[in-house]
Amino acid sequence: MILGKYLRGLLLTRPKIRPKVKVVVVGNCQARPLAKILTALNADIEVTAIAIVHLLKSEQADEYLPFFKEADFIIAQLVADNYPCDFVRTPVLKEAYGDKLISIVNLYYSGYNPELIYIRNGPAGTLKSPLGEYHNKTFLDTWKEGRGVEEALERHFDIAYNEKHYSSLISDSLEELKRREKLVDIAVTDLIEGSFGQERLFFTFNHPCMSLLVHMAQRILTKVELNIDAPESVLQLKEPLDKIVVPVNPFATKILAVQFEDSRTFKGVECIVEQDGSVIVSRDRNYIPSEIVEKYFEIYNKNLTRG
């Protein structure tokens, strides 16, 4: 009898288990880190699916639609209405799921490194490099002109050269992001403008640092009226997108009044150029400026034509 009362008391006093808040995250390479941060900031969140848009095709819709339907919220980067994979387009998601959709921008800012570009190499796709898929336009232009490694380095560190070729790109990048954020639910440009000189917010133009991702996640949780449990501990997590780190452009260092410590070393990947021009990348590797220019020139000599 006493035991029965005791057990009934336990049942009555046992804390209720709160139901999980089901979330789907849609985006590019930033989607997985953002999903991890959201669950770290609020233990009630369960990310049931992560849709990486550039890896998806329209015929995969049936794999993801059940997760979209069951989700309490769909956090999705802005995707144009002409994007090849139709079911992740922002207008399609908005029409189907209404207020469940929380739209965000792809965090993108080229202000630190306006010289970075991609090079399309025909059917082979994006030309690989010691910085993954990123290339330095100063190095490329110098090579195209038939000039040497030393001149490429002189141009790279010349503030006047960089101002002439890239100054407009630094301001244009932030203005473009402001334009895009008018179309979404979560604003971010104030976070970038407020601290881009005090803290490095991007390792490359589309790879933001942990603190910026955390601030975005906090704004998302505020938008959907969910608690933020432990922001400080989350900031201690390993940087998810720092595989490639490029020194800040010399002119950008000046115009942005950069105060954080920056290195001249390029953090990239080991890069082997085969006889047929194929570029094989492997383990992590750091490059001093002369080494990375030499490697780029080797790649261009076997893959591109001047002029």
Phi, psi and chi 1 to 4 in degrees:
 res  aa     phi    psi   chi1   chi2   chi3   chi4
   1 MET       -  -49.8 -179.0   69.9  103.7      -
   2 ILE   -62.1  -42.0  -64.8  175.0      -      -
   3 LEU   -62.2  -39.9 -179.4   59.0      -      -
   4 GLY   -62.0  -42.6      -      -      -      -
   5 LYS   -63.9  -38.7  -71.5 -177.6  179.0  179.3
   6 TYR   -62.8  -44.5  173.8   74.0      -      -
   7 LEU   -66.6  -39.5  -69.5  173.9      -      -
   8 ARG   -63.9  -35.8  -75.5 -164.1  -63.5  -86.9
   9 GLY   -65.0  -39.4      -      -      -      -
  10 LEU   -62.1  -42.7  -80.0  179.3      -      -
  11 LEU   -63.6  -37.6  -68.8  172.7      -      -
  12 LEU   -73.4  -33.3  -69.5  172.7      -      -
  13 THR   -94.7  -11.4   58.5      -      -      -
  14 ARG   -61.3  130.1 -177.7 -179.6  -62.1  166.9
  15 PRO   -63.8  140.6   20.7  -31.6      -      -
  16 LYS   -71.2  140.9  -66.6 -178.6  179.7  178.8
  17 ILE   -82.2  121.2  -62.1  174.5      -      -
  18 ARG   -75.4  137.9  -69.4 -175.4  -65.8 -176.3
  19 PRO   -67.1  147.2   24.7  -33.9      -      -
  20 LYS   -70.9  146.7  -71.0  -73.1 -172.7  178.2
  21 VAL   -93.0  113.0  178.8      -      -      -
  22 LYS   -84.3  127.7  -65.8 -176.5  177.3 -179.4
  23 VAL  -130.2  138.8  171.3      -      -      -
  24 VAL  -113.6  136.6  172.9      -      -      -
  25 VAL  -113.9  129.6 -178.9      -      -      -
  26 VAL  -120.1  126.2 -180.0      -      -      -
  27 GLY   175.0 -162.3      -      -      -      -
  28 ASN   -97.1 -142.2   61.3    3.3      -      -
  29 CYS   -64.6  -14.8   58.1      -      -      -
  30 GLN   -81.3  -11.9  -60.7  170.1   22.4      -
  31 ALA   -66.6  -45.0      -      -      -      -
  32 ARG   -65.3  -48.0  -72.4 -167.8  178.6   93.8
  33 PRO   -59.5  -39.7  -23.6   32.7      -      -
  34 LEU   -63.3  -40.9 -177.0   59.7      -      -
  35 ALA   -61.3  -42.9      -      -      -      -
  36 LYS   -63.7  -41.2 -176.4  176.3 -178.7  179.2
  37 ILE   -66.2  -42.2  -68.3  167.6      -      -
  38 LEU   -59.1  -43.6  -72.6  167.5      -      -
  39 THR   -70.8  -28.4   56.8      -      -      -
  40 ALA   -73.8  -32.7      -      -      -      -
  41 LEU   -77.7  -25.4  -72.9  174.6      -      -
  42 ASN  -145.7  112.5 -172.6  -54.4      -      -
  43 ALA   -68.6  -14.3      -      -      -      -
  44 ASP   -79.9  -11.1  -67.6  -26.2      -      -
  45 ILE   -83.8  134.2  -69.9  177.5      -      -
  46 GLU  -122.0  113.5  178.1 -173.2    1.2      -
  47 VAL   -82.5  110.6  175.5      -      -      -
  48 THR   -87.9  -21.2   56.0      -      -      -
  49 ALA  -159.5  147.5      -      -      -      -
  50 ILE  -125.6  117.7  -57.5  172.8      -      -
  51 ALA  -103.4  109.0      -      -      -      -
  52 ILE   -88.8  105.7  -52.7  -61.1      -      -
  53 VAL   -61.5  -38.2  -65.4      -      -      -
  54 HIS   -75.5   -5.6   58.4  -85.0      -      -
  55 LEU  -103.7   -0.7  -58.2  179.0      -      -
  56 LEU  -103.4  155.2  -63.8  175.0      -      -
  57 LYS  -125.8  156.4  -63.4 -179.7  179.8  178.8
  58 SER   -56.7  -33.9  -65.0      -      -      -
  59 GLU   -70.4   -5.6   49.4  -94.0   33.3      -
  60 GLN   -90.1    6.7  -67.0  177.1  -91.6      -
  61 ALA   -54.7  -42.2      -      -      -      -
  62 ASP   -62.5  -23.3  -71.5  -16.0      -      -
  63 GLU   -71.0  -30.2  -62.1  175.7   30.8      -
  64 TYR  -106.0  -24.8  -72.0   87.8      -      -
  65 LEU   -56.5  -40.0  -67.8 -177.6      -      -
  66 PRO   -60.1  -37.3  -24.9   35.5      -      -
  67 PHE   -68.7  -40.3  -64.8  106.1      -      -
  68 PHE   -60.0  -45.6  -71.1  153.4      -      -
  69 LYS   -65.6  -38.9  -69.3  176.7 -179.0  178.0
  70 GLU   -82.5  -14.4  -66.1  174.8    5.2      -
  71 ALA   -68.9  146.0      -      -      -      -
  72 ASP   -78.5  -34.8  -64.5  -64.3      -      -
  73 PHE  -142.7  145.1  -60.9  105.2      -      -
  74 ILE  -117.2  113.4  -58.9  167.4      -      -
  75 ILE   -98.2  113.6  -60.9  166.0      -      -
  76 ALA  -134.0  132.6      -      -      -      -
  77 GLN   -67.0  151.0  -72.6 -179.9   -4.5      -
  78 LEU   -62.1  122.1 -170.1   66.0      -      -
  79 VAL  -126.1  127.7  176.4      -      -      -
  80 ALA   -63.5  156.8      -      -      -      -
  81 ASP   -78.1    0.9   56.8    8.3      -      -
  82 ASN  -113.0   13.7   62.6  -12.6      -      -
  83 TYR   -65.7  140.0 -169.5   73.5      -      -
  84 PRO   -55.4  -40.5  -26.2   34.2      -      -
  85 CYS   -85.5  106.0 -179.6      -      -      -
  86 ASP   -72.5  -32.2   54.1   13.6      -      -
  87 PHE   -76.6   -7.3   71.8   90.1      -      -
  88 VAL  -105.2    4.5  -65.7      -      -      -
  89 ARG   -64.0  138.3  -63.4  171.2 -175.2  169.3
  90 THR   -58.2  -46.3  -58.1      -      -      -
  91 PRO   -60.6  -35.6  -23.4   35.0      -      -
  92 VAL   -66.4  -45.9  171.7      -      -      -
  93 LEU   -64.3  -40.0  -68.7  172.6      -      -
  94 LYS   -64.6  -43.4 -173.5   65.3  176.5  176.1
  95 GLU   -65.5  -38.2 -177.5  177.3   -4.7      -
  96 ALA   -79.6  -34.4      -      -      -      -
  97 TYR  -123.6   -0.9  -55.8  107.6      -      -
  98 GLY    53.1 -125.8      -      -      -      -
  99 ASP   -70.7  -10.2  -68.6  -19.1      -      -
 100 LYS   -67.0  -22.2  -76.8  175.7   38.6  169.8
 101 LEU   -84.1  124.2  178.4   68.4      -      -
 102 ILE  -112.4  107.3  -53.0  -61.2      -      -
 103 SER   -89.9  141.1   55.5      -      -      -
 104 ILE  -135.0  164.1   61.7  175.6      -      -
 105 VAL   -90.3  156.6  -69.5      -      -      -
 106 ASN   -72.7  120.1  169.2   33.5      -      -
 107 LEU   -66.2  112.0  -70.4  170.1      -      -
 108 TYR  -144.5  125.0 -176.8  106.2      -      -
 109 TYR  -153.9  117.4  176.3   61.3      -      -
 110 SER   -98.1   12.3   61.2      -      -      -
 111 GLY   -61.8  -34.5      -      -      -      -
 112 TYR   -74.1  -34.2  -67.7  126.2      -      -
 113 ASN  -140.2   69.9  -65.1  105.1      -      -
 114 PRO   -67.1  -11.6   26.1  -35.5      -      -
 115 GLU   -81.6  -10.1   73.5  -79.9    6.2      -
 116 LEU   -78.0  135.9  -69.9 -174.6      -      -
 117 ILE  -142.4  170.2   58.7  172.4      -      -
 118 TYR  -103.9  152.6  -64.7  121.9      -      -
 119 ILE  -121.7  118.4  -63.3  178.0      -      -
 120 ARG   -82.7  131.5  -51.8  -61.1  174.8 -174.6
 121 ASN  -118.9   55.4 -165.3   26.0      -      -
 122 GLY    61.2 -142.0      -      -      -      -
 123 PRO   -61.6  -21.1  -21.4   32.8      -      -
 124 ALA   -73.1  -11.8      -      -      -      -
 125 GLY    86.6 -151.7      -      -      -      -
 126 THR   -70.9  130.9  -55.2      -      -      -
 127 LEU   -70.4  124.8 -177.1   61.8      -      -
 128 LYS   -77.5  162.8  -67.2 -179.9 -178.6  177.6
 129 SER  -155.2  176.3   83.5      -      -      -
 130 PRO   -66.6   -9.0   18.9  -31.0      -      -
 131 LEU  -112.9   40.5  -65.8  177.1      -      -
 132 GLY    73.2 -105.8      -      -      -      -
 133 GLU  -112.6    7.8  -66.2 -174.2  -23.8      -
 134 TYR   -95.2  143.2  -57.2  100.6      -      -
 135 HIS  -128.7  154.1  -66.4 -102.0      -      -
 136 ASN   -99.8  116.0 -177.7  -52.1      -      -
 137 LYS   -63.0  -31.4 -168.9  173.0 -173.8  -61.5
 138 THR   -62.7  -45.2  -60.7      -      -      -
 139 PHE   -63.5  -44.0  -59.3  161.5      -      -
 140 LEU   -62.7  -47.8  175.7   64.0      -      -
 141 ASP   -62.7  -38.9  -71.2  -13.9      -      -
 142 THR   -64.4  -41.8  -54.3      -      -      -
 143 TRP   -63.5  -43.2  175.5   85.1      -      -
 144 LYS   -60.5  -32.8  -77.4 -176.7  175.0  179.9
 145 GLU   -80.8   -0.4  -64.9  168.9   14.5      -
 146 GLY    77.6   16.7      -      -      -      -
 147 ARG   -91.6  171.2  -58.7  175.9 -175.1  -87.6
 148 GLY   -99.3 -178.3      -      -      -      -
 149 VAL   -60.8  -41.7  169.7      -      -      -
 150 GLU   -62.1  -40.1  -72.6  -58.1  -40.8      -
 151 GLU   -70.5  -35.2 -177.3  150.9   -2.0      -
 152 ALA   -60.6  -41.0      -      -      -      -
 153 LEU   -68.5  -40.7  -70.6  169.9      -      -
 154 GLU   -60.2  -44.7  -71.5  174.8    9.3      -
 155 ARG   -64.7  -41.4  -71.5  177.3  170.0 -178.1
 156 HIS   -59.0  -38.6  175.1   69.0      -      -
 157 PHE   -95.3    0.2  -70.4  112.6      -      -
 158 ASP   -85.1  114.6 -172.5  -43.3      -      -
 159 ILE   -62.6  -41.2  -68.0  176.6      -      -
 160 ALA   -64.4  -41.3      -      -      -      -
 161 TYR   -60.9  -46.6  178.4   91.4      -      -
 162 ASN   -66.9  -36.4  -76.4  -74.4      -      -
 163 GLU   -62.5  -45.4 -179.7  176.7    9.5      -
 164 LYS   -60.7  -40.8  177.2 -178.8  177.6 -179.4
 165 HIS   -93.6  -22.7  -71.1   82.4      -      -
 166 TYR  -130.7   -2.5  -54.6  119.5      -      -
 167 SER   -59.4  -41.1   60.9      -      -      -
 168 SER   -66.9  -30.5   62.8      -      -      -
 169 LEU   -66.1  -31.3  -64.1  177.9      -      -
 170 ILE   -65.2  -47.3  -65.8  175.6      -      -
 171 SER   -75.3  -36.7   57.3      -      -      -
 172 ASP   -61.9  -35.4  -69.7  -10.9      -      -
 173 SER   -62.0  -44.6  178.7      -      -      -
 174 LEU   -70.0  -37.3 -159.4   57.8      -      -
 175 GLU   -64.1  -38.6  -68.7  -54.0  -50.0      -
 176 GLU   -64.8  -40.1  173.1   61.4   16.3      -
 177 LEU   -65.3  -38.7 -167.7   59.5      -      -
 178 LYS   -61.5  -40.7  -72.3  179.5  179.1  179.4
 179 ARG   -62.9  -42.6 -175.4 -170.2   69.4   77.8
 180 ARG   -68.0  -37.3  -72.3  172.6  177.4  -94.4
 181 GLU   -71.5  -14.5   76.8  175.8    7.9      -
 182 LYS   -67.7  -16.7  -70.4  178.9 -179.3  178.8
 183 LEU   -96.9   -1.0  -54.5  174.6      -      -
 184 VAL  -125.5  178.3  -60.6      -      -      -
 185 ASP   -89.2  -21.8  -62.8  -49.9      -      -
 186 ILE  -118.7  120.1  -53.5  -63.1      -      -
 187 ALA   -87.2  146.9      -      -      -      -
 188 VAL  -139.3  -17.9  -68.2      -      -      -
 189 THR   -63.2  -29.5   52.2      -      -      -
 190 ASP   -64.0  -33.1   61.7  -49.0      -      -
 191 LEU   -65.8  -38.6  -63.5  173.0      -      -
 192 ILE   -72.2  -49.9  -62.3  171.8      -      -
 193 GLU   -61.0  -32.8  -79.6 -172.9  -60.6      -
 194 GLY   -73.7  -19.7      -      -      -      -
 195 SER  -146.5   16.0   56.3      -      -      -
 196 PHE   -66.5  -19.5   53.6   38.5      -      -
 197 GLY   -88.0  -26.1      -      -      -      -
 198 GLN   -88.1  -26.4  -69.5   73.4   44.3      -
 199 GLU  -143.3  137.0  176.2 -173.4    3.1      -
 200 ARG   -73.8  115.0  177.2  142.1 -162.4 -177.9
 201 LEU   -96.7  -18.6  -59.5  176.5      -      -
 202 PHE  -137.5  137.8  -72.6   81.0      -      -
 203 PHE   -87.8  -36.5  -58.2  113.1      -      -
 204 THR  -137.4  176.1   61.9      -      -      -
 205 PHE   -62.2  -23.2   49.7   67.6      -      -
 206 ASN  -119.2   14.6   56.2   -7.6      -      -
 207 HIS  -120.9   91.7  -75.8  174.5      -      -
 208 PRO   -76.2  162.0   28.7  -35.3      -      -
 209 CYS   -82.5  168.5   70.9      -      -      -
 210 MET   -57.5  -45.8  171.7   65.1   78.9      -
 211 SER   -61.8  -36.7   65.8      -      -      -
 212 LEU   -69.3  -40.7 -171.0   54.2      -      -
 213 LEU   -62.7  -39.3  -73.0  164.9      -      -
 214 VAL   -64.5  -44.0  168.7      -      -      -
 215 HIS   -62.3  -39.5  -75.4  -56.1      -      -
 216 MET   -63.3  -44.5  171.3  179.9  -92.0      -
 217 ALA   -60.6  -39.3      -      -      -      -
 218 GLN   -62.0  -40.3  -70.8  174.7  -48.4      -
 219 ARG   -68.4  -34.5  -70.6 -170.5  172.0 -176.6
 220 ILE   -63.7  -46.5  -68.3  169.2      -      -
 221 LEU   -64.6  -38.0  -67.4  177.2      -      -
 222 THR   -63.0  -41.2  -60.2      -      -      -
 223 LYS   -59.9  -40.6  173.0   72.9  175.3  178.1
 224 VAL   -94.9    8.0  -60.4      -      -      -
 225 GLU    60.9   46.6  -60.2 -179.5  -16.0      -
 226 LEU  -112.9  149.1  -69.3  175.7      -      -
 227 ASN   -65.9  151.9  -68.2  -27.3      -      -
 228 ILE  -111.0  113.1  -60.8  169.7      -      -
 229 ASP   -87.2  -49.9  -64.0  -25.9      -      -
 230 ALA  -145.8   67.2      -      -      -      -
 231 PRO   -62.9  -35.9   20.8  -31.9      -      -
 232 GLU   -66.8  -41.5  -64.8  -55.0  -40.6      -
 233 SER   -67.7  -33.0   62.8      -      -      -
 234 VAL   -65.5  -35.5  175.5      -      -      -
 235 LEU   -63.5  -17.2  -74.0  169.9      -      -
 236 GLN   -84.8   -6.9  -55.0  -54.0  -46.1      -
 237 LEU   -65.5  156.4  -65.7  174.8      -      -
 238 LYS   -63.1  141.4 -178.2 -178.5 -178.9  -63.0
 239 GLU   -60.8  124.5  -71.9  -73.4   -7.5      -
 240 PRO   -84.9  -18.3   29.3  -32.9      -      -
 241 LEU  -126.2   31.8  -62.4  172.4      -      -
 242 ASP  -106.8   27.6   67.8  -16.9      -      -
 243 LYS   -62.3  -38.9 -176.2  176.4 -179.5   64.0
 244 ILE  -113.8  124.9  -54.5  -64.3      -      -
 245 VAL  -132.2  124.0 -177.3      -      -      -
 246 VAL  -111.7  133.2 -174.3      -      -      -
 247 PRO   -54.9  144.4  -24.4   34.0      -      -
 248 VAL   -63.5  137.6  178.5      -      -      -
 249 ASN   -55.0  137.1  179.5  -78.5      -      -
 250 PRO   -56.9  -40.5  -27.7   36.6      -      -
 251 PHE   -70.2  -38.4  174.2   68.1      -      -
 252 ALA   -61.6  -38.6      -      -      -      -
 253 THR   -56.5  -39.5  -61.9      -      -      -
 254 LYS   -75.2  -52.0  175.1 -176.5  175.3 -178.8
 255 ILE   -71.0  -29.5 -160.8   66.9      -      -
 256 LEU   -90.8   -0.6  -60.2  178.4      -      -
 257 ALA    53.0   52.6      -      -      -      -
 258 VAL   -65.0  127.1  166.8      -      -      -
 259 GLN  -112.1  -15.4  -60.7  172.4   23.8      -
 260 PHE   -78.3  158.6   54.3   83.0      -      -
 261 GLU   -71.5  132.6 -175.1  176.2   -8.6      -
 262 ASP  -132.3  148.9 -171.6   37.3      -      -
 263 SER  -110.4  154.8  169.8      -      -      -
 264 ARG   -83.0   -7.4  -74.5 -167.6  170.6 -170.4
 265 THR   -78.4  137.2  -59.3      -      -      -
 266 PHE   -94.0  125.7  -66.8   77.4      -      -
 267 LYS   -93.7  113.8 -178.5 -179.1  177.3 -177.0
 268 GLY  -142.7 -140.0      -      -      -      -
 269 VAL  -134.1  151.1  -69.8      -      -      -
 270 GLU   -59.7  138.8 -174.2   65.9   61.4      -
 271 CYS  -139.3  119.4 -170.1      -      -      -
 272 ILE  -115.9  131.0  -62.4  173.5      -      -
 273 VAL  -103.7  116.4 -173.2      -      -      -
 274 GLU   -76.7  168.6  -55.7  -76.6    6.3      -
 275 GLN   -58.9  -34.6  -73.6  -61.7  -40.7      -
 276 ASP   -83.9    4.6   63.9   -4.1      -      -
 277 GLY    94.9  -10.2      -      -      -      -
 278 SER   -58.8  138.1  -59.1      -      -      -
 279 VAL  -109.4  118.0 -178.8      -      -      -
 280 ILE  -106.3  120.7  -49.8  -60.7      -      -
 281 VAL  -107.8  149.2  -61.8      -      -      -
 282 SER  -142.0 -116.6   54.3      -      -      -
 283 ARG   -70.9  166.2   61.0 -176.3  176.5   84.9
 284 ASP   -64.6  147.0  -63.9  -15.0      -      -
 285 ARG  -155.5  143.3  176.1 -177.8  165.8  178.3
 286 ASN   -99.1  143.1  -68.4  -29.0      -      -
 287 TYR  -124.7  137.6  -67.5   85.3      -      -
 288 ILE   -80.7  161.4   61.9  172.5      -      -
 289 PRO   -53.7  -44.9  -30.5   37.1      -      -
 290 SER   -63.5  -37.7   60.1      -      -      -
 291 GLU   -64.5  -41.8  -70.6  175.1  -27.9      -
 292 ILE   -73.6  -34.8 -155.7  162.8      -      -
 293 VAL   -64.5  -43.8  176.1      -      -      -
 294 GLU   -58.9  -40.4  -71.9  168.0   -1.0      -
 295 LYS   -68.7  -41.4 -177.3   58.2   67.7  172.8
 296 TYR   -60.8  -44.0  -87.0  116.9      -      -
 297 PHE   -62.6  -37.9  -83.0   29.6      -      -
 298 GLU   -62.1  -42.6 -178.7 -175.3   -0.6      -
 299 ILE   -63.8  -45.2  -68.2  169.5      -      -
 300 TYR   -67.1  -37.7  -60.7  155.3      -      -
 301 ASN   -60.1  -30.1  -75.8  -26.3      -      -
 302 LYS  -102.1   -4.9  -68.2 -171.7  177.1  179.9
 303 ASN  -126.9  -22.6  -75.7  -83.2      -      -
 304 LEU  -123.6  165.5  -54.9  177.7      -      -
 305 THR  -117.4  144.4   55.2      -      -      -
 306 ARG   -77.9  157.4  -69.0 -173.3  171.5   92.6
 307 GLY   101.0      -      -      -      -      -
